[in-house]
Amino acid sequence: MLSLLAASGVAEPIQWASLGLKPGIEIGSFTLRYYSLAYLLGVIFAYWHTSKALKQPGAPMAQRHADDLFFYCTLGVILGGRLGYAMFYDTSLWTDFSGDGIVSWRLLRLWDGGMSFHGGLMGVTLAMAYVAWRDKLNFIRVVDYVSVGVPMGMLLGRLANFVNGELWGRVTDVPWAMVFPRDPDALARHPSQLYQAGLEGLAMLVIMLSLFWFTRARYRPGLLAGVFTVGMGVSRFVNEFFRQPDQQLADFAARTGLSMGQWLTIPLILTGLIVVIFALRKPALAATTPTPA
């Protein structure tokens, strides 16, 4: 792959098919898809990091809370992501029963693709709100701790999109433009999945980990959650300029000047900014704040 990128200064775009990528790991007749593996590893990393963070002074919850939390968050990201996609991006999923096999309702066929970041975020937020309410925890501090590990899931998910050759970018003539075989027009496009992996994933992961471990940000309730929300929102807004809008929403993007993802991101950014401002205006907590039993 490196040799292909090194030679990308020529006029011919990179052929995605020549990279030799496969959608998953073949185990006999079963294929473990990288997209599913990305979700799994993302949740495992977030759980591992949160468990590690809870061992630090002043944690907002105990390990037993984290165990319950990640069960509900996993449900939230899957259900919220799928329902959000059906609500904002492809309403035909609600009424399409053309699927093959045991499950004919396309809404339930997650393996066919179609997950919404904003829907998944809402699902996870509801899961955290439920656990915080049930166990009388500080909701905003729970969000602070959980949000640090989320960008790893974004990084892995976008890399899986690239490996699957899906969600490609807009037409371009940049030297690293790629032709994706599933593109019916076979045009040279931005590998926008890699842009998203870099900004929404790697860059945000470095920022969040650095704030948590090398500053006192975790003692300012809402600061980590606000930075995460603003960072994800801005990254998504910028990346949408390079990502090809979903086919069924291309006309919507042309009419409004922004994609559906960008419109959904604007309130996210504004909310994050408000949370950051309030977090910085309040005094920091003491490091000796007792951890809930």
C-alpha positions as CSV (number, residue, x, y, z in Angstrom):
1,M,0.0,0.0,0.0
2,L,2.9,2.4,0.8
3,S,4.4,1.9,-2.6
4,L,1.0,2.7,-4.2
5,L,0.8,5.9,-2.1
6,A,4.3,6.8,-3.0
7,A,3.6,6.5,-6.6
8,S,0.4,8.5,-6.4
9,G,2.0,11.6,-7.9
10,V,1.1,10.4,-11.4
11,A,-2.2,11.4,-13.0
12,E,-3.8,7.9,-12.6
13,P,-5.9,7.6,-9.4
14,I,-5.3,4.7,-7.0
15,Q,-7.4,1.7,-7.7
16,W,-8.9,0.6,-4.3
17,A,-9.2,-2.9,-5.7
18,S,-5.5,-3.1,-6.2
19,L,-4.9,-2.7,-2.4
20,G,-5.9,-6.3,-1.8
21,L,-8.3,-5.5,1.0
22,K,-10.9,-7.9,2.2
23,P,-14.1,-7.2,4.2
24,G,-13.3,-9.5,7.0
25,I,-11.5,-12.6,8.3
26,E,-12.7,-15.8,6.7
27,I,-13.1,-18.7,9.3
28,G,-14.3,-21.6,7.2
29,S,-17.6,-20.7,5.7
30,F,-18.0,-17.8,8.2
31,T,-16.6,-14.3,7.6
32,L,-15.9,-12.1,10.7
33,R,-16.4,-8.7,9.2
34,Y,-14.1,-5.9,10.2
35,Y,-17.0,-3.6,10.6
36,S,-18.4,-5.8,13.4
37,L,-15.0,-6.3,14.8
38,A,-14.4,-2.5,14.9
39,Y,-17.6,-2.0,17.1
40,L,-16.5,-4.8,19.4
41,L,-12.9,-3.6,19.9
42,G,-14.1,0.0,20.3
43,V,-16.4,-1.0,23.1
44,I,-13.7,-3.2,24.7
45,F,-11.2,-0.3,24.6
46,A,-13.7,2.2,26.1
47,Y,-14.5,-0.3,28.9
48,W,-10.8,-1.0,29.6
49,H,-9.9,2.7,29.7
50,T,-12.9,3.7,31.8
51,S,-12.0,0.9,34.3
52,K,-8.5,2.1,34.4
53,A,-9.6,5.7,34.9
54,L,-11.9,4.7,37.8
55,K,-8.9,3.6,39.8
56,Q,-7.7,7.3,39.9
57,P,-8.7,9.6,42.9
58,G,-12.1,11.3,42.7
59,A,-13.8,8.9,40.2
60,P,-17.5,9.5,39.8
61,M,-18.6,5.9,40.0
62,A,-17.4,2.4,41.0
63,Q,-16.4,-0.5,38.8
64,R,-19.8,-2.2,39.2
65,H,-21.4,0.9,37.7
66,A,-19.1,0.7,34.7
67,D,-20.0,-2.9,34.2
68,D,-23.7,-2.1,33.9
69,L,-23.0,1.1,32.0
70,F,-21.2,-0.6,29.1
71,F,-23.9,-3.2,28.7
72,Y,-26.5,-0.5,28.2
73,C,-24.1,1.7,26.1
74,T,-23.5,-1.2,23.7
75,L,-27.2,-1.5,23.2
76,G,-27.5,2.2,22.9
77,V,-24.9,2.5,20.1
78,I,-26.3,-0.4,18.1
79,L,-30.0,0.5,18.5
80,G,-29.5,4.3,18.4
81,G,-27.1,4.0,15.4
82,R,-29.5,1.9,13.4
83,L,-32.7,3.8,14.3
84,G,-30.9,7.1,13.7
85,Y,-29.8,6.0,10.2
86,A,-33.4,5.0,9.4
87,M,-34.7,8.3,10.7
88,F,-32.3,10.7,9.2
89,Y,-30.7,9.0,6.2
90,D,-32.9,6.2,4.8
91,T,-36.6,6.2,5.8
92,S,-37.3,3.3,3.4
93,L,-35.8,0.9,6.0
94,W,-39.0,1.2,8.1
95,T,-41.2,-0.3,5.3
96,D,-38.8,-2.4,3.2
97,F,-39.3,-6.1,3.8
98,S,-37.2,-7.2,0.7
99,G,-34.3,-8.8,2.7
100,D,-33.3,-12.4,2.1
101,G,-33.1,-15.2,4.7
102,I,-34.6,-15.3,8.1
103,V,-34.8,-11.6,8.6
104,S,-36.7,-9.9,5.8
105,W,-37.2,-6.5,7.4
106,R,-34.2,-4.4,6.3
107,L,-34.2,-2.3,9.4
108,L,-33.0,-5.4,11.4
109,R,-30.3,-6.3,8.9
110,L,-27.4,-4.5,10.5
111,W,-24.9,-6.5,8.5
112,D,-26.1,-4.8,5.3
113,G,-24.6,-1.5,6.7
114,G,-26.2,1.7,7.7
115,M,-25.4,3.3,11.1
116,S,-25.7,6.9,12.1
117,F,-23.1,8.6,14.3
118,H,-25.7,11.0,15.7
119,G,-28.1,8.2,16.4
120,G,-25.5,6.2,18.2
121,L,-24.5,9.2,20.2
122,M,-28.1,9.7,21.3
123,G,-28.4,6.0,22.2
124,V,-25.3,6.1,24.3
125,T,-26.3,9.3,26.0
126,L,-29.7,7.8,27.0
127,A,-27.9,4.7,28.3
128,M,-25.6,6.9,30.5
129,A,-28.5,9.0,31.7
130,Y,-30.5,5.9,32.7
131,V,-27.6,4.3,34.7
132,A,-26.8,7.7,36.3
133,W,-30.4,8.2,37.3
134,R,-30.8,4.6,38.6
135,D,-27.7,4.6,40.7
136,K,-27.8,8.3,41.7
137,L,-24.6,9.2,39.9
138,N,-23.4,12.6,38.6
139,F,-24.5,12.3,34.9
140,I,-22.1,14.9,33.5
141,R,-19.1,13.3,35.2
142,V,-20.1,9.9,34.0
143,V,-20.1,11.3,30.5
144,D,-16.7,12.9,31.1
145,Y,-15.1,9.5,31.9
146,V,-16.8,7.5,29.1
147,S,-16.2,10.1,26.4
148,V,-12.4,9.7,26.6
149,G,-12.4,6.2,25.0
150,V,-15.1,6.8,22.4
151,P,-12.8,8.1,19.6
152,M,-11.1,4.7,19.4
153,G,-14.4,3.3,18.2
154,M,-14.6,6.1,15.6
155,L,-11.1,5.4,14.4
156,L,-11.7,1.7,14.0
157,G,-15.1,2.2,12.5
158,R,-13.9,4.5,9.8
159,L,-11.0,2.3,9.0
160,A,-13.4,-0.6,8.6
161,N,-15.5,1.6,6.2
162,F,-12.3,2.0,4.1
163,V,-11.5,-1.7,4.2
164,N,-15.1,-2.3,3.0
165,G,-14.7,0.2,0.2
166,E,-17.9,2.1,1.3
167,L,-18.8,5.6,2.2
168,W,-16.3,7.1,-0.2
169,G,-15.7,10.8,-0.8
170,R,-16.6,13.4,-3.4
171,V,-15.0,13.5,-6.9
172,T,-11.5,15.0,-6.8
173,D,-8.2,15.2,-8.7
174,V,-5.9,15.1,-5.7
175,P,-2.9,12.8,-6.2
176,W,-4.2,10.3,-3.6
177,A,-7.7,10.0,-5.2
178,M,-9.1,6.5,-5.3
179,V,-11.5,4.6,-7.5
180,F,-13.8,2.4,-5.5
181,P,-15.2,-0.6,-7.3
182,R,-18.7,-0.3,-5.7
183,D,-19.0,3.3,-7.1
184,P,-21.3,3.0,-10.1
185,D,-19.7,6.0,-11.8
186,A,-16.1,4.6,-11.2
187,L,-14.8,8.1,-10.6
188,A,-11.7,9.2,-8.7
189,R,-12.8,10.2,-5.2
190,H,-11.5,11.4,-1.8
191,P,-10.7,8.5,0.5
192,S,-12.8,10.4,3.1
193,Q,-13.0,7.4,5.4
194,L,-9.3,7.9,6.1
195,Y,-9.9,11.6,6.8
196,Q,-12.6,10.8,9.3
197,A,-10.4,8.1,10.9
198,G,-7.7,10.7,11.3
199,L,-9.8,13.6,12.6
200,E,-12.8,12.0,14.4
201,G,-10.7,9.1,15.5
202,L,-6.9,9.5,16.0
203,A,-6.8,13.3,16.6
204,M,-9.7,13.2,19.1
205,L,-8.3,10.2,20.9
206,V,-4.9,12.0,21.4
207,I,-6.7,15.1,22.6
208,M,-9.0,13.3,25.0
209,L,-6.4,11.0,26.5
210,S,-4.0,13.9,26.9
211,L,-6.6,16.1,28.7
212,F,-7.5,13.2,31.0
213,W,-4.1,12.0,32.0
214,F,-1.9,15.1,31.7
215,T,-4.2,17.8,33.0
216,R,-6.8,18.3,35.7
217,A,-9.6,18.4,33.2
218,R,-11.4,15.5,34.8
219,Y,-11.9,17.6,38.0
220,R,-14.0,20.2,36.0
221,P,-17.4,18.5,35.5
222,G,-18.4,18.7,31.8
223,L,-15.1,19.9,30.4
224,L,-14.1,16.5,28.9
225,A,-17.7,15.9,27.6
226,G,-17.8,19.4,26.1
227,V,-14.4,19.1,24.4
228,F,-15.5,15.7,23.0
229,T,-18.8,17.1,21.7
230,V,-17.2,20.2,20.1
231,G,-14.2,18.2,18.7
232,M,-16.4,15.5,17.2
233,G,-18.9,18.0,15.8
234,V,-16.2,20.2,14.1
235,S,-14.4,17.1,12.8
236,R,-17.6,15.7,11.3
237,F,-18.6,19.1,9.9
238,V,-15.2,19.5,8.1
239,N,-15.1,16.0,6.9
240,E,-18.6,16.2,5.3
241,F,-17.1,18.6,2.7
242,F,-15.1,15.7,1.4
243,R,-17.6,12.8,2.0
244,Q,-20.1,12.0,-0.8
245,P,-23.6,12.6,0.6
246,D,-25.8,9.5,0.8
247,Q,-27.5,8.9,-2.6
248,Q,-31.0,9.4,-1.2
249,L,-30.0,12.7,0.3
250,A,-27.9,14.2,-2.5
251,D,-30.8,16.5,-3.6
252,F,-31.2,17.7,0.0
253,A,-27.5,18.6,0.2
254,A,-27.7,20.4,-3.1
255,R,-30.8,22.4,-2.0
256,T,-29.6,23.4,1.4
257,G,-25.9,23.8,0.7
258,L,-25.0,21.4,3.6
259,S,-25.3,17.7,4.0
260,M,-27.6,16.1,6.5
261,G,-24.6,15.2,8.7
262,Q,-23.5,18.9,8.8
263,W,-27.0,20.1,9.8
264,L,-27.2,17.5,12.5
265,T,-23.7,18.5,13.7
266,I,-24.4,22.3,14.2
267,P,-26.5,21.8,17.4
268,L,-23.9,19.4,18.6
269,I,-21.1,22.0,18.3
270,L,-23.3,24.7,20.0
271,T,-24.2,22.4,22.8
272,G,-20.6,21.4,23.4
273,L,-19.4,25.0,23.5
274,I,-22.1,25.9,26.1
275,V,-21.0,22.9,28.2
276,V,-17.3,23.9,28.0
277,I,-18.0,27.5,29.0
278,F,-20.0,26.4,32.1
279,A,-17.3,23.9,33.0
280,L,-14.6,26.5,32.9
281,R,-16.6,29.0,34.9
282,K,-17.2,26.6,37.8
283,P,-14.4,25.9,40.4
284,A,-12.6,22.6,40.0
285,L,-13.4,19.6,42.2
286,A,-10.9,18.4,44.8
287,A,-8.9,15.3,43.8
288,T,-10.2,13.7,47.0
289,T,-13.8,13.7,46.0
290,P,-15.2,10.3,47.3
291,T,-16.0,7.6,44.7
292,P,-19.7,6.3,44.9
293,A,-19.9,2.8,46.4
